[in-house]
Amino acid sequence: MRYFLFLKFRFFLPFLPRTFFGPMGILLFTFVAGCSPEIIREGEAPPSPLVVTVLDVGQGLAVLLECGGRYALYDSGPDSAGVADTLRARGIDSLEWVLVSHYHRDHGGGFFEFGSKVHVRNLFVGPDTSGGFVRDSVLAIARRATIPVDTLMRGVSFALCGDMPESAPAPRFDVLWPPAYVREGGNPASVVVRVEYGAGTVLLTGDLDSAGERRLLELFPTLSADLLQVAHHGSAGSSSLPFLARVSPQYAVASVGEKNRYGHPSALVVRKFEYVLGDSARFFRTDRDGSVRFELWPGLGVVAGGD
């Protein structure tokens, strides 16, 4: 029986053009020295990438995830950004789940539009104690649309599974924060999720502040990720240097509005990332770069590209 080789060659990534990483570019038929082969039997479909797109929603956050033809959303942006229309324009009318990291309007406001425009199968929320208009509106919409609601805390894992080969790994989503014993409201209550798919990892931090980062490292002292969503849009109150040094990302992306009144991302935070990343080209920001797309391939890791 003949086999295809799906190769792990992260060492060579800096030397390859972005156009290499199309569907055919990933399928190689020769063994490259230093690569670890992942066997795919003839006639079996190659694994799909997990596509992570930080949408340009202005001053807010919405991270679109897609794998095997199924979609999910970590945060939904502000209600002024038209995220539902953006999804429809991309041909997406159904989401496996939406996770609202905390009840601030720039993270959960976009959900207000989903009832009539985008079908949501499950709603995930955190134990944010701040409540208020956003919480009441999000939960009321979920009730009207009969969307099941689950509260996520540390230790919970969930999935995003589409049409994947049986032998392919499935993306894994692990909730790292907050733990059940913490009672926080607003930014410190942000649900932090680590995504793992093959050799690639992503850390979604919402608006977690530096105090939350410190407590997170106490719980997970070896925490690391290839791609980091910059916490709280790059504010000076997040992205502490010890946290960044420990996570040691290859890429980072800040979701910020153009000329926003908060001055995000902070110049100090940008300098920290330039130091940790070692290359300013690995720091993306939506006000400059628009929506930013990353792909996670089994055996390959994270590949950055345009949207």
C-alpha positions in Angstrom: 0.0 0.0 0.0 1.3 3.5 -0.9 1.4 6.3 1.7 1.6 10.0 1.6 3.8 11.9 4.0 2.4 14.9 5.9 5.6 16.6 7.1 6.5 18.5 10.1 9.1 21.1 9.2 8.8 24.1 11.3 12.5 24.8 11.0 12.0 25.7 7.3 9.0 28.0 7.8 10.9 31.3 7.7 12.4 30.4 4.3 9.2 29.5 2.5 6.8 31.9 0.7 3.3 32.4 2.0 1.9 31.1 -1.2 3.5 27.7 -0.4 0.9 27.0 2.3 -2.1 26.3 0.1 -3.8 23.0 0.2 -1.4 21.5 -2.3 1.6 23.0 -0.7 1.0 21.0 2.4 0.9 17.7 0.6 4.5 16.6 -0.1 5.6 13.4 -1.6 9.3 13.3 -0.6 10.9 13.1 2.8 12.9 16.1 3.9 15.8 15.6 6.2 15.0 16.5 9.8 11.2 16.3 9.3 8.9 14.0 11.3 6.5 12.3 9.0 2.8 11.8 9.7 1.4 9.0 7.6 -1.8 9.5 5.6 -3.1 6.5 3.7 -3.8 6.7 0.0 -7.5 7.6 -0.6 -7.8 9.2 2.9 -8.5 12.9 2.9 -5.7 15.0 4.4 -6.5 16.7 7.7 -8.0 20.2 7.5 -6.3 23.0 9.2 -7.8 24.8 12.1 -8.2 28.3 10.8 -8.1 31.1 13.4 -9.2 34.6 12.1 -9.1 37.6 14.4 -11.8 39.7 12.7 -11.4 43.4 12.2 -14.3 44.6 14.4 -12.8 48.0 15.5 -12.4 48.4 19.2 -13.5 45.0 20.3 -12.8 41.3 19.9 -14.2 38.5 17.7 -12.1 35.4 16.9 -13.5 33.1 14.2 -12.5 29.5 14.3 -13.1 27.0 11.5 -12.2 23.3 11.1 -13.7 20.7 8.9 -16.4 23.0 7.6 -17.7 24.0 11.0 -17.4 27.4 12.7 -17.3 28.9 16.1 -16.7 32.3 17.6 -14.7 33.4 20.7 -16.3 36.7 21.5 -18.6 38.5 19.1 -17.3 42.1 18.9 -19.4 45.2 19.6 -22.9 45.5 18.3 -21.8 48.4 16.1 -19.4 46.2 14.1 -21.9 44.1 12.1 -20.2 40.8 12.9 -23.3 38.8 11.9 -23.3 40.5 8.4 -19.5 39.8 8.2 -20.2 36.1 8.8 -23.0 36.0 6.3 -20.7 37.7 3.7 -18.2 34.8 4.3 -20.9 32.3 3.7 -21.4 31.4 7.3 -24.9 31.1 8.6 -24.4 28.7 11.5 -22.0 28.5 14.4 -21.4 25.5 16.5 -20.9 27.7 19.5 -20.3 31.3 20.6 -18.2 32.0 23.7 -18.7 35.3 25.3 -15.6 35.7 27.5 -17.1 38.4 29.7 -20.1 40.8 29.7 -18.6 43.9 28.1 -20.3 45.3 25.1 -17.2 45.2 22.9 -16.9 41.5 23.4 -20.6 40.4 23.6 -22.5 43.1 21.8 -22.3 41.4 18.4 -24.4 38.5 19.8 -27.4 40.9 19.8 -27.6 40.4 16.0 -27.3 36.7 15.9 -30.9 35.7 16.7 -32.2 36.4 13.2 -29.1 36.3 11.0 -26.8 33.5 12.3 -27.9 30.2 13.9 -26.0 29.5 17.1 -26.1 25.9 18.4 -24.6 26.6 21.8 -23.7 29.6 23.9 -20.8 29.5 26.4 -20.4 32.2 29.0 -18.1 32.6 32.0 -19.0 33.3 35.7 -18.7 37.1 35.2 -20.4 38.6 38.2 -20.7 42.1 36.7 -24.0 41.4 35.0 -25.9 44.4 33.6 -27.4 45.1 30.2 -25.0 43.0 28.1 -25.5 39.9 30.2 -29.3 40.3 30.4 -29.5 40.9 26.6 -27.3 38.0 25.7 -29.2 35.5 27.9 -32.6 36.9 26.8 -31.7 36.3 23.1 -30.5 32.8 23.9 -33.8 32.0 25.7 -35.8 33.3 22.8 -33.8 31.3 20.3 -33.8 28.2 22.6 -29.9 28.2 22.5 -28.5 26.0 25.3 -26.2 28.0 27.7 -23.3 26.6 29.6 -21.1 28.3 32.1 -17.4 27.6 31.6 -14.8 27.3 34.4 -11.2 26.0 34.7 -11.0 22.3 33.9 -13.8 22.2 31.3 -12.8 21.1 27.8 -14.9 21.3 24.6 -14.5 20.7 20.9 -15.0 21.9 17.3 -15.4 18.9 15.1 -16.3 18.9 11.4 -15.7 16.5 8.5 -12.3 15.2 9.6 -10.5 12.0 8.7 -10.9 9.4 11.5 -7.1 9.3 12.0 -6.8 13.1 12.2 -6.4 14.9 15.6 -9.4 17.0 16.7 -8.9 20.5 18.0 -9.0 20.7 21.7 -10.3 23.7 23.7 -9.3 23.8 27.4 -10.6 26.4 29.8 -7.8 27.7 32.0 -9.5 30.6 33.7 -11.4 31.4 35.9 -11.5 28.6 38.5 -14.7 27.9 40.2 -13.6 29.5 43.5 -12.9 32.9 41.9 -15.6 35.5 41.9 -14.7 38.3 39.6 -16.6 40.8 37.4 -15.6 42.4 34.1 -12.1 42.0 32.6 -10.6 39.8 35.4 -13.4 37.3 34.8 -12.5 36.8 31.1 -12.7 33.1 30.1 -9.2 32.1 29.0 -9.0 29.2 26.5 -6.0 27.3 25.3 -6.5 25.7 21.9 -4.4 22.8 20.8 -4.4 21.2 17.4 -1.6 18.9 16.4 1.6 20.7 16.9 0.0 24.2 17.2 -1.4 26.0 20.2 -3.3 29.3 20.6 -4.1 31.2 23.8 -7.3 33.3 23.8 -7.2 35.7 26.8 -10.1 38.1 26.3 -9.5 41.1 28.5 -7.5 39.4 31.3 -5.5 41.9 33.3 -1.9 41.5 34.7 -3.2 40.3 38.1 -5.1 37.5 36.3 -2.0 36.7 34.2 0.0 36.2 37.4 -2.6 34.0 38.9 -2.9 32.0 35.7 0.8 31.3 35.8 0.5 30.1 39.4 -2.0 27.5 38.2 -0.1 26.7 35.0 3.6 27.4 35.5 4.6 25.9 32.2 2.0 27.6 30.1 3.0 28.2 26.5 1.4 29.0 23.2 2.5 29.6 19.6 -0.2 32.2 19.0 -1.3 34.7 21.6 -4.4 36.9 21.4 -3.1 40.1 23.1 -5.1 40.6 26.3 -7.3 43.7 26.7 -6.4 45.1 23.2 -2.8 45.7 24.3 -3.6 48.0 27.3 -0.8 48.9 29.7 -2.7 46.9 32.4 -2.2 43.6 30.7 0.6 41.7 28.9 3.1 41.7 31.8 6.6 40.8 30.8 6.8 37.7 33.0 3.6 36.4 31.4 4.8 37.0 27.9 8.2 35.5 28.6 6.6 32.4 30.0 4.1 31.9 27.2 6.8 32.7 24.7 4.5 33.0 21.6 5.8 32.9 18.0 3.0 35.3 16.9 0.7 37.8 18.7 -2.3 39.7 17.5 -4.1 42.7 19.1 -7.7 43.5 18.1 -7.9 47.3 18.3 -9.9 50.1 16.6 -8.1 52.6 14.4 -7.2 55.8 16.4 -9.1 54.5 19.4 -9.5 56.9 22.3 -7.7 54.5 24.7 -4.4 54.6 22.9 -4.4 50.8 22.4 -2.1 49.1 22.0 0.1 50.8 24.5 3.5 51.7 23.2 5.0 49.9 26.2 3.1 46.7 25.4 4.3 46.9 21.7 7.9 47.1 22.9 7.4 44.1 25.2 6.1 42.1 22.3 8.9 43.2 20.0 11.4 42.0 22.7 9.6 38.7 23.3 8.8 37.9 19.7 12.2 39.1 18.4 10.6 40.4 15.2 8.1 43.2 14.9 6.6 41.5 11.8 5.2 38.8 14.1 3.1 41.3 16.0 -0.2 41.8 14.2 -2.9 44.5 14.9 -6.3 44.7 13.3 -6.2 48.5 13.0 -3.3 48.2 10.6 -3.5 44.7 9.2 -7.3 44.2 9.0 -8.6 40.8 9.8 -5.7 38.4 10.5 -5.8 34.7 9.6 -3.7 31.9 11.0 -3.7 28.2 10.2 -2.8 25.4 12.5 -1.8 22.2 10.7 -1.2 18.8 12.3 2.5 18.2 12.4 3.3 21.7 11.2 2.2 24.2 13.8 1.0 27.7 13.3 1.3 29.5 9.9 0.5 33.2 9.7 -1.1 34.6 6.6 -3.5 37.3 5.3 -7.3 37.0 5.3 
